[in-house]
Amino acid sequence: MKQTLPLARWLTAPRPDDTPIAWLDESSWTLGDLRHDVAQLICRLQQQPGERWALCFENSYLFIVALLATLHAGKTPVLPGHNRVIQLNEQRELFDGVLSDSDLNWQGSLLLVASSPQVATQSFTFAAIAPDAYIELFTSGSTGQPKRVIKPVHLLDREAELLAERLGARLAGCRVVGSVLPQHLYGLTFRVFLPMALGLPLHAAMLWYVEQFCRIESPASLYLHQQPGIFETAGYPAFSAARSGASLCWR
């Protein structure tokens, strides 16, 4: 099995800058782009007094930029699980500012995150991520008030490692498409941590409808909810599609 990369080494592991990270339609981002974009955002975050930053994104690549930047800057990433301005204003005591790929009209500090062209001569040394670093998430609130969940980064790394032991061979050479927002635990695990840990390119766009999967060439669907005790969910089926060279269906 291919050895997985922990989050703390996503940027610093010795890999070529042209290693593919994500794509969206005809656009693509490499590891060099990721290193550059994270470095730029770290510099902006270091000029901000706030320590807790809500991540509100639809673009998964930019979400990864924000996640890595907050952690390498020694800040705490908070995943409210939505981009709704009214609710963000109601929850503003939970974070000091918002990082987003949309110009949200919320009543507080907002840093817009975008990818910018690399500067060939530019170099940046990333500070180590604290060993006790964590990510804050919130449950959907569908059965009551959203509940705060603390996920240590090292546990998310371990979960990705365990999933890779189970699924890594089937995903070799694939490009990963997720159907759950990265602000939710399933999305964070399957569309961010697992592909990044395995070095697999991921789809940056959010898929809102099942019909959108029909536009993906030769998808191989991995139905996670049918593996009891590990991927089972009481809600709608959570699944990922791994783009490969053949039409497969793992059940």
C-alpha positions in Angstrom: 0.0 0.0 0.0 1.2 3.5 -0.8 2.2 5.4 2.3 -0.1 8.2 3.2 0.9 11.8 3.8 -0.2 13.4 7.0 -1.6 17.0 6.7 1.6 18.5 8.2 3.5 17.2 5.2 1.1 18.0 2.4 3.2 21.1 1.5 6.6 20.1 2.7 7.1 16.5 1.6 9.7 16.3 -1.2 7.4 16.2 -4.3 7.7 18.0 -7.6 5.9 21.4 -8.0 4.0 20.0 -11.0 2.3 17.3 -8.9 -1.4 17.6 -9.7 -3.6 18.6 -6.8 -7.0 19.6 -8.1 -9.0 20.4 -11.3 -12.2 22.2 -12.2 -13.4 22.1 -15.9 -10.4 23.1 -17.9 -8.5 24.6 -15.0 -6.0 22.7 -12.8 -3.8 23.4 -9.8 -0.5 21.9 -8.9 1.5 21.5 -5.7 3.5 24.5 -6.7 0.2 26.5 -7.0 -0.9 25.2 -3.6 2.4 26.1 -1.9 2.3 29.6 -3.4 -1.4 30.2 -2.5 -1.0 29.0 1.0 2.1 31.1 1.6 0.2 34.2 0.3 -2.7 33.6 2.6 -0.5 32.9 5.6 1.1 36.3 5.2 -2.4 37.9 5.2 -3.5 35.9 8.2 -0.4 36.9 10.2 -1.5 40.5 9.9 -4.9 39.7 11.4 -5.5 39.7 15.2 -8.1 37.0 15.2 -7.2 33.4 16.1 -10.4 31.6 15.0 -11.4 31.6 11.3 -14.5 30.2 9.8 -14.0 28.4 6.4 -16.9 28.9 4.0 -16.1 27.5 0.6 -17.6 25.8 -2.4 -14.3 25.3 -4.2 -12.4 22.4 -2.5 -9.0 23.6 -3.7 -9.4 27.0 -2.1 -10.8 25.3 1.0 -7.5 23.3 1.2 -5.6 26.6 0.8 -7.5 28.1 3.7 -7.2 25.0 5.9 -3.5 24.7 5.5 -2.9 28.5 5.8 -4.8 28.7 9.1 -3.0 25.7 10.6 0.5 26.7 9.4 -0.2 30.3 10.7 -1.1 28.9 14.2 -4.8 29.8 13.8 -7.8 27.6 14.4 -10.0 26.6 11.4 -13.7 26.5 12.2 -16.1 24.8 9.9 -19.6 26.1 10.4 -21.0 23.8 7.7 -22.7 26.4 5.7 -22.2 29.7 3.9 -25.4 31.4 5.0 -24.8 35.0 6.0 -27.7 35.3 8.4 -26.6 32.3 10.4 -22.9 33.4 10.3 -24.0 36.7 11.9 -25.8 34.7 14.5 -22.8 32.6 15.2 -20.2 35.4 15.1 -19.1 34.7 18.7 -17.7 31.4 17.5 -15.0 32.9 15.3 -13.1 36.1 14.7 -13.3 36.2 10.9 -14.4 34.4 7.8 -12.3 33.0 4.9 -14.3 32.4 1.8 -14.2 32.2 -2.0 -17.4 34.3 -2.1 -17.9 38.0 -1.2 -20.2 37.3 1.8 -22.0 40.3 3.2 -21.4 39.4 6.8 -20.8 41.7 9.7 -17.2 41.0 10.5 -13.7 40.4 9.1 -13.7 38.7 5.8 -10.7 37.6 3.7 -11.4 36.5 0.2 -9.3 33.6 -0.9 -8.3 33.1 -4.6 -5.5 31.5 -6.5 -2.9 33.8 -7.9 0.0 33.3 -10.4 3.2 31.9 -9.0 6.3 34.1 -8.7 9.2 32.0 -10.0 11.8 33.5 -7.7 9.7 33.4 -4.6 10.4 30.9 -1.7 8.6 30.4 1.6 9.4 28.3 4.7 6.2 26.9 6.3 6.1 26.9 10.1 5.4 23.5 11.6 1.8 22.7 12.5 1.3 22.2 16.2 1.1 18.5 17.2 -2.1 19.3 19.1 -3.7 21.2 16.2 -7.4 20.6 15.7 -10.3 21.5 13.4 -13.7 22.6 14.8 -16.8 21.3 13.0 -20.5 21.6 13.8 -23.2 19.0 13.2 -26.0 19.9 10.7 -28.5 20.7 13.5 -31.2 18.8 11.6 -32.3 17.3 15.0 -31.7 20.3 17.1 -29.0 23.0 17.7 -25.7 22.3 15.8 -23.2 20.7 18.2 -19.5 21.6 18.3 -17.1 18.8 17.4 -13.4 18.9 17.9 -11.3 16.8 15.5 -7.6 16.7 16.2 -5.6 16.8 12.9 -3.7 13.6 13.9 -6.9 11.7 14.2 -8.1 12.8 10.7 -4.7 11.7 9.5 -5.2 8.3 11.1 -8.7 8.0 9.7 -7.3 8.7 6.2 -4.6 6.1 6.8 -7.1 3.4 7.8 -9.3 4.3 4.7 -6.3 4.0 2.5 -5.5 0.5 3.8 -9.1 -0.5 2.8 -9.5 1.4 -0.4 -6.1 2.6 -1.5 -5.5 -0.2 -4.1 -8.8 0.5 -5.8 -8.2 4.2 -6.0 -4.7 4.0 -7.5 -4.5 6.2 -10.5 -7.9 7.7 -10.0 -9.1 11.3 -9.7 -11.5 11.8 -6.8 -14.9 13.5 -6.9 -16.8 14.1 -3.7 -20.5 14.8 -3.3 -20.4 16.3 0.2 -19.2 19.8 1.1 -15.7 19.8 2.7 -17.2 21.8 5.6 -18.9 18.5 6.7 -17.1 15.5 8.2 -17.8 13.2 5.3 -16.6 15.8 2.8 -13.6 16.7 4.9 -12.6 13.0 5.1 -13.4 11.7 1.6 -13.0 14.7 -0.7 -10.0 16.3 1.1 -8.1 14.2 3.5 -8.2 10.8 1.7 -7.1 12.1 -1.8 -4.5 14.5 -0.3 -3.1 11.7 1.9 -2.9 9.4 -1.2 -1.6 12.1 -3.6 -4.7 11.8 -5.8 -6.1 14.8 -7.8 -9.5 16.0 -6.5 -12.4 17.7 -8.1 -12.7 21.3 -6.8 -16.4 21.9 -7.7 -19.3 21.0 -5.5 -21.8 18.6 -7.1 -25.3 19.6 -6.0 -27.3 17.1 -7.9 -26.8 13.4 -8.7 -27.3 14.2 -12.4 -24.1 16.1 -12.4 -22.2 12.8 -12.0 -23.4 11.9 -15.5 -21.1 14.6 -16.9 -18.0 12.8 -15.3 -16.2 10.6 -17.8 -16.2 6.9 -16.8 -17.1 7.3 -13.1 -16.5 4.5 -10.7 -18.9 5.0 -7.8 -17.9 4.0 -4.3 -21.0 3.5 -2.2 -19.7 4.1 1.3 -23.0 3.7 3.1 -23.1 0.0 2.3 -20.1 -0.8 4.4 -21.7 -1.1 7.9 -20.0 0.2 10.9 -17.6 2.4 8.9 -19.4 4.4 6.3 -23.1 3.9 7.3 -25.1 7.1 7.7 -28.7 7.7 8.8 -29.0 10.5 6.2 -28.8 10.5 2.5 -26.3 8.1 1.0 -22.8 9.5 1.2 -20.6 8.5 -1.6 -17.6 9.5 -3.7 -16.9 8.9 -7.3 -13.4 8.1 -8.3 -12.7 8.9 -11.9 -10.8 6.1 -13.6 -10.2 4.7 -17.0 -13.0 2.1 -16.8 -16.6 2.0 -15.7 -16.7 0.3 -12.3 -19.1 0.1 -9.5 -17.9 -1.0 -6.1 -20.8 -2.2 -3.8 
